Amino acid sequence: MSPLVRNNVTVQGPGGPVMLFSHGFGCDQTMWRAVAKRFEPDATVVLFDHVGAGHASEAAYEPARYAGLEGYAHDVVEVIEALGGGPVIFVGHSVSATIGVLAALSRPELFQALVLVCASPCYIDDVDYSGGFLEQDIQELLDLMDKNTADWAAHMAPHVAGAEALDVQEDWQASVCRINPQIAKTFARATFLSDHRADYARLRTPTLLIDSRDDVLAPEAVGAWIQDAVPHSRRIVLPTEGHSPHMTAPGLTAEAIARVLDSGAGLHAK
C-alpha cells in the first residue's frame, strides 16, 4: 500500500517549503486545520493520519510494528519519501513530537527543522527529571483506559484542552472514541510508558519548542529539560492552558511557528 494512501495524506498550497503536520494521541489530522490553513498561501501543507487514527488504513495496522513509537516514525519517513524526499519542516504535537525526533534521527537529511508542540520525551518522574507523573499515576490512567475508553477520554479531556475549552474537549473525546480500542490502548502504552530522553539528547536538527504555560501533561520542567538537552533549539511558552494550544489558540501557535522559521522560507501566518 502506498504510504500516501495508508496514512490518508492530503496536500494543500501552491508549492514551496513543505510543512508536514503530525497529530498527537487520540487525534487525527483535522486537529491541525486551524493552524495549517494559515500557511497554505506560502507553503506546501501536508496533513496525514497515523495508522489506526482518522481515515488512515486500519488494515495496515501491525501490532509488532506499532508496539513502540519507532513504527510511527518509520511511517513518517516513508510519507516524506513518497512526497519527493523533503527536506520538510516537521510540526508535531505531543507524542508526535517524539515520533518526529525519532524520524529525524534515522533520516536527518529529510528534515529542515522540527517544531515540537507540547513535547515530552518521558512522562514519568526519575532522578533529576520531573516528567509530571509517578509511574503509579500512569499505570492507573492506563488501567482506566482498559476498563472504559470513553471514561478515560472524559477524565483526560480537561488536561488536553484546558478546563474552559469545552468545545475542544468534546472534539477530542469524540476523536478518541472513534479509534479502535485495542489500537488506542497499545498506542497509549507506547506514548506514556516510553522513555526517549537519550534520543532527544542526540538530536541535531534545528528545533523550535512551543509549550503551553499551564500543561499538566508536559509541565514547564519538561520543556526546560528538552531545551537544555537539544542543541540548536529555541523555546516559546504560550500564555495558554492545556496540552493543545494548536486547537485552543491556533493564532498564537501559528504566529510562534512563523516567527522563528528560517526567513528564507518565506512563511508567514496569515
TORZAKOL-690094 format. One record per residue (C-alpha): residue in one letter; x, z, y; residue number from 1. Coordinates in nm, 3 decimals, padded with zeros to 5 digits. Example, Ala and Ser with C-alpha at 12.3 -4.5 7.8 and 13.67 -1.06 7.14 Angstrom:
<sites>
[a; [01.230; 00.780; -00.450]; 1] [s; [01.367; 00.714; -00.106]; 2] 
</sites>
This chain:
<sites>
[m; [00.000; 00.000; 00.000]; 1] [s; [00.129; -00.088; 00.347]; 2] [p; [00.223; 00.224; 00.548]; 3] [l; [00.012; 00.088; 00.833]; 4] [v; [-00.294; 00.086; 00.608]; 5] [r; [-00.206; 00.406; 00.423]; 6] [n; [-00.176; 00.603; 00.747]; 7] [n; [-00.457; 00.427; 00.937]; 8] [v; [-00.217; 00.318; 01.214]; 9] [t; [-00.365; 00.199; 01.544]; 10] [v; [-00.165; 00.033; 01.820]; 11] [q; [-00.261; 00.001; 02.188]; 12] [g; [-00.083; -00.108; 02.503]; 13] [p; [00.099; -00.409; 02.645]; 14] [g; [00.435; -00.357; 02.474]; 15] [g; [00.750; -00.190; 02.593]; 16] [p; [00.865; 00.155; 02.479]; 17] [v; [00.694; 00.273; 02.162]; 18] [m; [00.532; 00.618; 02.170]; 19] [l; [00.430; 00.747; 01.828]; 20] [f; [00.183; 01.039; 01.840]; 21] [s; [00.162; 01.265; 01.534]; 22] [h; [-00.116; 01.522; 01.485]; 23] [g; [-00.098; 01.879; 01.357]; 24] [f; [-00.258; 02.061; 01.066]; 25] [g; [-00.634; 02.024; 01.039]; 26] [c; [-00.636; 01.741; 01.289]; 27] [d; [-00.637; 01.363; 01.297]; 28] [q; [-00.518; 01.102; 01.543]; 29] [t; [-00.824; 01.141; 01.768]; 30] [m; [-00.688; 01.478; 01.884]; 31] [w; [-00.429; 01.287; 02.087]; 32] [r; [-00.674; 01.046; 02.251]; 33] [a; [-00.688; 01.208; 02.595]; 34] [v; [-00.307; 01.219; 02.630]; 35] [a; [-00.221; 00.891; 02.461]; 36] [k; [-00.454; 00.676; 02.672]; 37] [r; [-00.267; 00.782; 02.987]; 38] [f; [00.041; 00.596; 02.865]; 39] [e; [-00.129; 00.279; 02.743]; 40] [p; [-00.068; 00.082; 03.068]; 41] [d; [00.310; 00.120; 03.033]; 42] [a; [00.392; 00.157; 02.664]; 43] [t; [00.305; 00.067; 02.310]; 44] [v; [00.099; 00.367; 02.200]; 45] [v; [00.083; 00.426; 01.825]; 46] [l; [-00.156; 00.671; 01.659]; 47] [f; [-00.187; 00.747; 01.289]; 48] [d; [-00.334; 00.993; 01.040]; 49] [h; [-00.129; 01.189; 00.790]; 50] [v; [-00.226; 01.119; 00.430]; 51] [g; [-00.528; 01.330; 00.347]; 52] [a; [-00.647; 01.354; 00.709]; 53] [g; [-00.873; 01.140; 00.924]; 54] [h; [-00.910; 00.789; 00.786]; 55] [a; [-00.575; 00.775; 00.609]; 56] [s; [-00.592; 00.679; 00.244]; 57] [e; [-00.671; 00.981; 00.031]; 58] [a; [-00.587; 00.766; -00.272]; 59] [a; [-00.225; 00.763; -00.155]; 60] [y; [-00.201; 01.142; -00.184]; 61] [e; [00.056; 01.254; -00.442]; 62] [p; [00.082; 01.632; -00.497]; 63] [a; [00.455; 01.624; -00.564]; 64] [r; [00.535; 01.409; -00.259]; 65] [y; [00.331; 01.624; -00.021]; 66] [a; [00.414; 01.967; -00.160]; 67] [g; [00.657; 02.005; 00.132]; 68] [l; [00.687; 01.857; 00.479]; 69] [e; [00.955; 01.611; 00.368]; 70] [g; [00.694; 01.378; 00.217]; 71] [y; [00.514; 01.352; 00.551]; 72] [a; [00.850; 01.287; 00.722]; 73] [h; [00.914; 01.000; 00.480]; 74] [d; [00.576; 00.855; 00.578]; 75] [v; [00.674; 00.867; 00.947]; 76] [v; [00.994; 00.677; 00.872]; 77] [e; [00.801; 00.416; 00.673]; 78] [v; [00.548; 00.372; 00.955]; 79] [i; [00.827; 00.316; 01.209]; 80] [e; [00.995; 00.065; 00.981]; 81] [a; [00.666; -00.119; 00.933]; 82] [l; [00.624; -00.134; 01.311]; 83] [g; [00.959; -00.303; 01.352]; 84] [g; [01.216; -00.030; 01.324]; 85] [g; [01.198; 00.153; 01.656]; 86] [p; [01.353; 00.336; 01.821]; 87] [v; [01.042; 00.533; 01.913]; 88] [i; [00.955; 00.827; 02.134]; 89] [f; [00.800; 01.061; 01.879]; 90] [v; [00.537; 01.305; 02.010]; 91] [g; [00.443; 01.567; 01.751]; 92] [h; [00.211; 01.866; 01.769]; 93] [s; [00.260; 02.190; 01.575]; 94] [v; [00.365; 02.115; 01.216]; 95] [s; [00.416; 01.750; 01.313]; 96] [a; [00.696; 01.868; 01.542]; 97] [t; [00.884; 01.981; 01.232]; 98] [i; [00.786; 01.664; 01.048]; 99] [g; [00.938; 01.466; 01.336]; 100] [v; [01.257; 01.675; 01.322]; 101] [l; [01.295; 01.603; 00.950]; 102] [a; [01.231; 01.232; 01.003]; 103] [a; [01.483; 01.213; 01.288]; 104] [l; [01.747; 01.390; 01.080]; 105] [s; [01.700; 01.142; 00.796]; 106] [r; [01.699; 00.830; 01.018]; 107] [p; [01.827; 00.917; 01.368]; 108] [e; [01.858; 00.553; 01.473]; 109] [l; [01.479; 00.519; 01.462]; 110] [f; [01.421; 00.784; 01.732]; 111] [q; [01.488; 00.751; 02.104]; 112] [a; [01.358; 01.102; 02.178]; 113] [l; [01.138; 01.377; 02.037]; 114] [v; [00.858; 01.551; 02.225]; 115] [l; [00.763; 01.866; 02.035]; 116] [v; [00.439; 02.034; 02.139]; 117] [c; [00.398; 02.399; 02.031]; 118] [a; [00.665; 02.364; 01.764]; 119] [s; [00.763; 02.634; 01.517]; 120] [p; [01.035; 02.597; 01.253]; 121] [c; [00.927; 02.920; 01.082]; 122] [y; [00.611; 03.128; 01.129]; 123] [i; [00.737; 03.441; 00.951]; 124] [d; [00.943; 03.712; 01.119]; 125] [d; [01.300; 03.753; 00.999]; 126] [v; [01.610; 03.946; 01.103]; 127] [d; [01.688; 03.842; 01.463]; 128] [y; [01.396; 03.596; 01.459]; 129] [s; [01.036; 03.652; 01.567]; 130] [g; [00.809; 03.388; 01.421]; 131] [g; [00.491; 03.569; 01.518]; 132] [f; [00.372; 03.681; 01.173]; 133] [l; [00.469; 03.911; 00.892]; 134] [e; [00.478; 03.747; 00.550]; 135] [q; [00.177; 03.959; 00.453]; 136] [d; [-00.016; 03.820; 00.752]; 137] [i; [00.047; 03.463; 00.642]; 138] [q; [-00.050; 03.539; 00.283]; 139] [e; [-00.377; 03.695; 00.399]; 140] [l; [-00.456; 03.384; 00.604]; 141] [l; [-00.385; 03.160; 00.304]; 142] [d; [-00.595; 03.381; 00.077]; 143] [l; [-00.885; 03.348; 00.322]; 144] [m; [-00.845; 02.971; 00.316]; 145] [d; [-00.850; 02.974; -00.064]; 146] [k; [-01.182; 03.159; -00.057]; 147] [n; [-01.359; 02.959; 00.214]; 148] [t; [-01.206; 02.685; 00.430]; 149] [a; [-01.489; 02.698; 00.683]; 150] [d; [-01.445; 03.073; 00.736]; 151] [w; [-01.069; 03.025; 00.773]; 152] [a; [-01.121; 02.750; 01.030]; 153] [a; [-01.364; 02.967; 01.227]; 154] [h; [-01.113; 03.253; 01.225]; 155] [m; [-00.826; 03.031; 01.340]; 156] [a; [-01.010; 02.818; 01.596]; 157] [p; [-00.975; 03.059; 01.893]; 158] [h; [-00.599; 03.070; 01.834]; 159] [v; [-00.573; 02.694; 01.800]; 160] [a; [-00.781; 02.609; 02.107]; 161] [g; [-00.786; 02.927; 02.314]; 162] [a; [-01.078; 03.165; 02.342]; 163] [e; [-01.256; 02.977; 02.620]; 164] [a; [-01.232; 02.619; 02.490]; 165] [l; [-01.542; 02.631; 02.269]; 166] [d; [-01.582; 02.253; 02.251]; 167] [v; [-01.225; 02.209; 02.131]; 168] [q; [-01.274; 02.489; 01.878]; 169] [e; [-01.578; 02.311; 01.736]; 170] [d; [-01.394; 01.978; 01.725]; 171] [w; [-01.101; 02.130; 01.537]; 172] [q; [-01.318; 02.324; 01.291]; 173] [a; [-01.513; 02.010; 01.207]; 174] [s; [-01.188; 01.820; 01.153]; 175] [v; [-01.054; 02.085; 00.913]; 176] [c; [-01.375; 02.082; 00.713]; 177] [r; [-01.356; 01.704; 00.667]; 178] [i; [-01.026; 01.732; 00.478]; 179] [n; [-01.025; 01.752; 00.101]; 180] [p; [-00.997; 02.130; 00.046]; 181] [q; [-00.718; 02.107; -00.209]; 182] [i; [-00.511; 01.882; 00.019]; 183] [a; [-00.575; 02.116; 00.311]; 184] [k; [-00.463; 02.420; 00.113]; 185] [t; [-00.142; 02.251; -00.003]; 186] [f; [-00.063; 02.130; 00.350]; 187] [a; [-00.131; 02.481; 00.485]; 188] [r; [00.122; 02.631; 00.246]; 189] [a; [00.380; 02.367; 00.334]; 190] [t; [00.317; 02.446; 00.700]; 191] [f; [00.308; 02.824; 00.711]; 192] [l; [00.548; 02.916; 00.430]; 193] [s; [00.832; 02.676; 00.513]; 194] [d; [01.149; 02.767; 00.700]; 195] [h; [01.318; 02.475; 00.877]; 196] [r; [01.534; 02.666; 01.121]; 197] [a; [01.851; 02.517; 00.974]; 198] [d; [01.707; 02.168; 01.020]; 199] [y; [01.627; 02.227; 01.387]; 200] [a; [01.982; 02.351; 01.441]; 201] [r; [02.118; 02.020; 01.303]; 202] [l; [01.907; 01.807; 01.536]; 203] [r; [02.095; 01.591; 01.789]; 204] [t; [01.814; 01.365; 01.913]; 205] [p; [01.722; 01.427; 02.281]; 206] [t; [01.428; 01.668; 02.265]; 207] [l; [01.157; 01.790; 02.501]; 208] [l; [00.979; 02.113; 02.408]; 209] [i; [00.631; 02.164; 02.551]; 210] [d; [00.486; 02.509; 02.490]; 211] [s; [00.173; 02.697; 02.585]; 212] [r; [00.218; 03.021; 02.781]; 213] [d; [-00.019; 03.217; 02.557]; 214] [d; [00.012; 03.091; 02.200]; 215] [v; [-00.028; 03.326; 01.903]; 216] [l; [00.082; 03.061; 01.654]; 217] [a; [00.400; 02.963; 01.838]; 218] [p; [00.485; 03.255; 02.067]; 219] [e; [00.732; 03.242; 02.355]; 220] [a; [01.019; 03.374; 02.143]; 221] [v; [00.990; 03.076; 01.906]; 222] [g; [01.020; 02.820; 02.186]; 223] [a; [01.317; 03.008; 02.331]; 224] [w; [01.483; 03.009; 01.987]; 225] [i; [01.437; 02.634; 01.949]; 226] [q; [01.576; 02.567; 02.297]; 227] [d; [01.887; 02.770; 02.214]; 228] [a; [01.927; 02.608; 01.872]; 229] [v; [01.874; 02.242; 01.963]; 230] [p; [02.138; 02.071; 02.177]; 231] [h; [02.012; 01.817; 02.433]; 232] [s; [01.677; 01.996; 02.454]; 233] [r; [01.465; 02.080; 02.756]; 234] [r; [01.164; 02.310; 02.762]; 235] [i; [00.847; 02.321; 02.970]; 236] [v; [00.599; 02.607; 02.935]; 237] [l; [00.249; 02.510; 03.045]; 238] [p; [00.011; 02.765; 03.204]; 239] [t; [-00.229; 02.730; 02.915]; 240] [e; [-00.386; 02.942; 02.641]; 241] [g; [-00.388; 02.847; 02.277]; 242] [h; [-00.189; 02.624; 02.046]; 243] [s; [-00.326; 02.285; 02.155]; 244] [p; [-00.257; 02.206; 02.523]; 245] [h; [-00.285; 01.833; 02.448]; 246] [m; [-00.653; 01.899; 02.374]; 247] [t; [-00.735; 02.169; 02.628]; 248] [a; [-00.513; 02.045; 02.914]; 249] [p; [-00.435; 01.678; 02.844]; 250] [g; [-00.350; 01.601; 03.206]; 251] [l; [-00.087; 01.874; 03.225]; 252] [t; [00.055; 01.774; 02.888]; 253] [a; [00.080; 01.406; 02.982]; 254] [e; [00.246; 01.493; 03.313]; 255] [a; [00.501; 01.710; 03.135]; 256] [i; [00.585; 01.427; 02.896]; 257] [a; [00.611; 01.172; 03.176]; 258] [r; [00.833; 01.386; 03.400]; 259] [v; [01.117; 01.412; 03.154]; 260] [l; [01.110; 01.081; 02.971]; 261] [d; [01.403; 00.855; 03.037]; 262] [s; [01.340; 00.697; 03.379]; 263] [g; [01.443; 00.362; 03.233]; 264] [a; [01.143; 00.371; 03.003]; 265] [g; [00.913; 00.321; 03.300]; 266] [l; [00.648; 00.561; 03.169]; 267] [h; [00.413; 00.746; 03.397]; 268] [a; [00.098; 00.943; 03.327]; 269] [k; [-00.198; 00.766; 03.485]; 270] 
</sites>
